[in-house]
Amino acid sequence: MSVAEASPALLPLQALRRAACLPPADFRLAMRRLTGAVCIVATSDGQRLTGLTATAVTPLSAEPARLLTCINLNGSTFRGITESRRMSVNLLATHHADLAGRFGGAGPGSGDLFEPGLWETLTTGAPILRDALVAFDCVVDEMMVAHSHAVMIGEIKAVQLHPGRHAPLLYADGRYTTLQAPGDTTP
């Protein structure tokens, strides 16, 4: 039997849109299976720094060099990026797990988020993590609001590659992890 023969008739699109949405708990459980690279998205308005841990980051185009990230509308990072129109996206290595937790809200509740890292600026003035695997320095080219988040398209103005070889920090199944070579027993 072919797929076409096994498939029921398609419902009208309007009926699908009126149908109940996936419950948030089911969405969160399913998304835990989607492994993502862990990044810190940060910005500065010239006086205050703000940032967050994100896995919703992806390349968009090479010419012009652009990436996109999704930022919650309710946070200070969204407000900071909206005001400054600049952001950095810092790809983390395994040794940055504590920093990722701190920017993700799982770290110490008080104090300066940026205190434990080595931060600098490149072109836009957004804070760059000096020892990130790669740091992208961006001007926000476009911003699209979709429900609780904004899709930020960053035009990359500068990039800083860390010269060392470190394993990338990943987030999967509700915890930080990394890639492991076949036969490698080290975490």
C-alpha beads as a LAMMPS data file, in Angstrom:
LAMMPS data file: protein, C-alpha beads

187 atoms
186 bonds

1 atom types
1 bond types

-500.0 500.0 xlo xhi
-500.0 500.0 ylo yhi
-500.0 500.0 zlo zhi

Masses

1 110.0

Atoms # bond

1 1 1 0.000 0.000 0.000
2 1 1 1.378 3.446 -0.894
3 1 1 1.531 6.403 1.440
4 1 1 -1.198 8.120 -0.586
5 1 1 -3.497 5.112 -0.182
6 1 1 -2.835 4.889 3.562
7 1 1 -3.341 8.620 4.221
8 1 1 -6.767 9.928 5.123
9 1 1 -8.214 12.790 3.132
10 1 1 -6.659 16.110 4.085
11 1 1 -8.708 18.322 6.397
12 1 1 -9.274 21.886 5.221
13 1 1 -6.573 24.242 6.494
14 1 1 -9.138 26.377 8.346
15 1 1 -10.281 23.330 10.325
16 1 1 -6.684 22.513 11.242
17 1 1 -6.086 26.066 12.453
18 1 1 -9.214 25.938 14.634
19 1 1 -8.226 22.577 16.119
20 1 1 -6.695 22.478 19.583
21 1 1 -2.977 23.240 19.797
22 1 1 -0.445 20.830 21.175
23 1 1 -0.429 21.131 24.994
24 1 1 2.661 23.002 26.292
25 1 1 3.771 20.031 28.423
26 1 1 3.778 17.761 25.356
27 1 1 5.700 20.377 23.379
28 1 1 8.364 20.698 26.092
29 1 1 8.728 16.933 26.387
30 1 1 9.134 16.534 22.623
31 1 1 11.566 19.459 22.305
32 1 1 13.836 17.916 24.971
33 1 1 14.780 15.393 22.278
34 1 1 15.993 18.131 19.929
35 1 1 19.701 18.606 20.605
36 1 1 20.952 22.162 20.267
37 1 1 24.217 24.034 20.505
38 1 1 24.339 26.230 23.595
39 1 1 24.989 29.935 23.050
40 1 1 24.924 33.103 25.100
41 1 1 23.150 35.949 23.313
42 1 1 24.227 39.266 24.801
43 1 1 23.820 42.981 24.213
44 1 1 24.776 46.364 25.585
45 1 1 23.130 49.742 25.333
46 1 1 26.429 51.401 26.211
47 1 1 25.673 51.400 29.948
48 1 1 24.198 48.054 30.952
49 1 1 24.865 44.532 29.776
50 1 1 22.261 41.817 29.497
51 1 1 22.191 38.325 28.077
52 1 1 20.638 34.888 28.096
53 1 1 21.384 31.274 27.263
54 1 1 19.869 30.141 23.968
55 1 1 19.713 27.042 21.808
56 1 1 17.393 28.626 19.219
57 1 1 20.229 29.869 16.993
58 1 1 20.818 28.944 13.362
59 1 1 22.710 30.231 10.324
60 1 1 20.511 32.005 7.805
61 1 1 22.713 33.067 4.869
62 1 1 26.356 33.410 3.880
63 1 1 25.908 36.416 1.569
64 1 1 25.193 38.579 3.385
65 1 1 26.381 36.734 6.516
66 1 1 23.339 36.414 8.769
67 1 1 22.096 34.240 11.580
68 1 1 18.861 34.111 13.494
69 1 1 17.955 33.579 17.100
70 1 1 14.686 33.556 19.002
71 1 1 14.374 35.692 22.142
72 1 1 11.554 35.735 24.721
73 1 1 9.636 39.022 24.660
74 1 1 9.382 39.192 28.457
75 1 1 13.079 39.368 29.240
76 1 1 15.564 42.180 29.695
77 1 1 17.661 40.820 26.819
78 1 1 14.808 41.367 24.363
79 1 1 14.393 44.939 25.604
80 1 1 18.147 45.533 25.409
81 1 1 18.440 44.201 21.850
82 1 1 15.368 46.167 20.777
83 1 1 16.901 49.390 22.117
84 1 1 20.495 48.889 20.924
85 1 1 19.822 46.877 17.716
86 1 1 23.091 44.963 18.335
87 1 1 23.829 41.547 19.795
88 1 1 26.517 38.941 20.118
89 1 1 25.975 35.207 19.775
90 1 1 28.649 33.236 21.611
91 1 1 28.942 29.485 20.942
92 1 1 29.932 27.771 24.182
93 1 1 32.350 24.910 24.879
94 1 1 31.921 22.216 27.529
95 1 1 33.939 24.211 30.077
96 1 1 31.264 26.957 29.878
97 1 1 28.466 24.820 31.423
98 1 1 28.389 26.890 34.647
99 1 1 28.240 30.112 32.637
100 1 1 25.386 28.701 30.523
101 1 1 23.499 27.820 33.701
102 1 1 24.098 31.274 35.115
103 1 1 22.754 33.038 31.994
104 1 1 19.917 30.505 31.814
105 1 1 18.708 31.406 35.308
106 1 1 20.010 28.249 36.990
107 1 1 23.083 29.969 38.409
108 1 1 23.414 32.389 41.323
109 1 1 20.368 34.611 41.589
110 1 1 22.239 37.797 42.371
111 1 1 25.301 39.545 41.082
112 1 1 26.579 40.447 37.674
113 1 1 25.930 37.759 35.049
114 1 1 29.029 38.866 33.166
115 1 1 31.378 38.737 36.178
116 1 1 32.706 35.168 35.766
117 1 1 33.513 35.407 32.033
118 1 1 36.216 37.164 30.039
119 1 1 34.303 39.713 27.967
120 1 1 35.383 42.222 25.336
121 1 1 33.879 44.007 22.337
122 1 1 34.632 43.834 18.629
123 1 1 32.775 46.073 16.155
124 1 1 29.237 46.732 17.418
125 1 1 29.904 47.171 21.143
126 1 1 27.968 44.020 22.092
127 1 1 29.801 41.921 24.708
128 1 1 31.816 39.027 23.220
129 1 1 32.931 36.063 25.335
130 1 1 36.667 35.986 24.671
131 1 1 37.060 32.192 24.958
132 1 1 33.839 31.175 23.171
133 1 1 34.329 28.594 20.413
134 1 1 33.128 31.313 18.081
135 1 1 31.574 34.690 18.773
136 1 1 29.404 36.487 16.239
137 1 1 29.109 40.263 16.541
138 1 1 25.857 41.372 14.916
139 1 1 23.654 44.306 14.069
140 1 1 19.979 43.370 14.169
141 1 1 18.786 43.536 10.577
142 1 1 15.204 42.384 11.127
143 1 1 12.962 41.505 14.039
144 1 1 9.698 39.579 13.771
145 1 1 7.390 39.021 16.726
146 1 1 5.653 35.647 16.843
147 1 1 3.528 35.002 19.932
148 1 1 5.855 34.943 22.987
149 1 1 9.158 35.358 21.117
150 1 1 10.903 37.554 18.585
151 1 1 12.942 36.159 15.732
152 1 1 16.053 38.301 15.536
153 1 1 18.016 38.272 12.294
154 1 1 21.541 39.421 12.943
155 1 1 23.816 40.671 10.193
156 1 1 27.266 39.469 11.238
157 1 1 29.761 42.353 11.280
158 1 1 32.668 40.508 12.902
159 1 1 33.543 37.015 14.061
160 1 1 36.079 35.756 16.561
161 1 1 37.212 32.127 16.404
162 1 1 38.871 30.557 19.439
163 1 1 42.156 28.959 18.374
164 1 1 41.925 26.014 20.798
165 1 1 40.161 22.734 20.179
166 1 1 37.311 22.353 22.642
167 1 1 34.178 20.239 22.477
168 1 1 30.944 22.198 21.925
169 1 1 28.419 22.449 24.753
170 1 1 25.099 20.915 23.722
171 1 1 21.693 20.744 25.396
172 1 1 19.667 17.548 25.064
173 1 1 17.092 15.742 27.170
174 1 1 17.076 18.496 29.789
175 1 1 20.830 18.554 30.464
176 1 1 24.131 19.786 29.111
177 1 1 26.185 17.291 27.123
178 1 1 28.702 17.177 24.276
179 1 1 29.680 15.118 21.264
180 1 1 31.544 11.911 21.936
181 1 1 33.733 10.084 19.440
182 1 1 33.054 6.345 18.995
183 1 1 35.076 4.412 21.565
184 1 1 35.692 7.545 23.695
185 1 1 34.629 6.872 27.275
186 1 1 35.356 10.331 28.674
187 1 1 32.288 12.507 29.370

Bonds

1 1 1 2
2 1 2 3
3 1 3 4
4 1 4 5
5 1 5 6
6 1 6 7
7 1 7 8
8 1 8 9
9 1 9 10
10 1 10 11
11 1 11 12
12 1 12 13
13 1 13 14
14 1 14 15
15 1 15 16
16 1 16 17
17 1 17 18
18 1 18 19
19 1 19 20
20 1 20 21
21 1 21 22
22 1 22 23
23 1 23 24
24 1 24 25
25 1 25 26
26 1 26 27
27 1 27 28
28 1 28 29
29 1 29 30
30 1 30 31
31 1 31 32
32 1 32 33
33 1 33 34
34 1 34 35
35 1 35 36
36 1 36 37
37 1 37 38
38 1 38 39
39 1 39 40
40 1 40 41
41 1 41 42
42 1 42 43
43 1 43 44
44 1 44 45
45 1 45 46
46 1 46 47
47 1 47 48
48 1 48 49
49 1 49 50
50 1 50 51
51 1 51 52
52 1 52 53
53 1 53 54
54 1 54 55
55 1 55 56
56 1 56 57
57 1 57 58
58 1 58 59
59 1 59 60
60 1 60 61
61 1 61 62
62 1 62 63
63 1 63 64
64 1 64 65
65 1 65 66
66 1 66 67
67 1 67 68
68 1 68 69
69 1 69 70
70 1 70 71
71 1 71 72
72 1 72 73
73 1 73 74
74 1 74 75
75 1 75 76
76 1 76 77
77 1 77 78
78 1 78 79
79 1 79 80
80 1 80 81
81 1 81 82
82 1 82 83
83 1 83 84
84 1 84 85
85 1 85 86
86 1 86 87
87 1 87 88
88 1 88 89
89 1 89 90
90 1 90 91
91 1 91 92
92 1 92 93
93 1 93 94
94 1 94 95
95 1 95 96
96 1 96 97
97 1 97 98
98 1 98 99
99 1 99 100
100 1 100 101
101 1 101 102
102 1 102 103
103 1 103 104
104 1 104 105
105 1 105 106
106 1 106 107
107 1 107 108
108 1 108 109
109 1 109 110
110 1 110 111
111 1 111 112
112 1 112 113
113 1 113 114
114 1 114 115
115 1 115 116
116 1 116 117
117 1 117 118
118 1 118 119
119 1 119 120
120 1 120 121
121 1 121 122
122 1 122 123
123 1 123 124
124 1 124 125
125 1 125 126
126 1 126 127
127 1 127 128
128 1 128 129
129 1 129 130
130 1 130 131
131 1 131 132
132 1 132 133
133 1 133 134
134 1 134 135
135 1 135 136
136 1 136 137
137 1 137 138
138 1 138 139
139 1 139 140
140 1 140 141
141 1 141 142
142 1 142 143
143 1 143 144
144 1 144 145
145 1 145 146
146 1 146 147
147 1 147 148
148 1 148 149
149 1 149 150
150 1 150 151
151 1 151 152
152 1 152 153
153 1 153 154
154 1 154 155
155 1 155 156
156 1 156 157
157 1 157 158
158 1 158 159
159 1 159 160
160 1 160 161
161 1 161 162
162 1 162 163
163 1 163 164
164 1 164 165
165 1 165 166
166 1 166 167
167 1 167 168
168 1 168 169
169 1 169 170
170 1 170 171
171 1 171 172
172 1 172 173
173 1 173 174
174 1 174 175
175 1 175 176
176 1 176 177
177 1 177 178
178 1 178 179
179 1 179 180
180 1 180 181
181 1 181 182
182 1 182 183
183 1 183 184
184 1 184 185
185 1 185 186
186 1 186 187
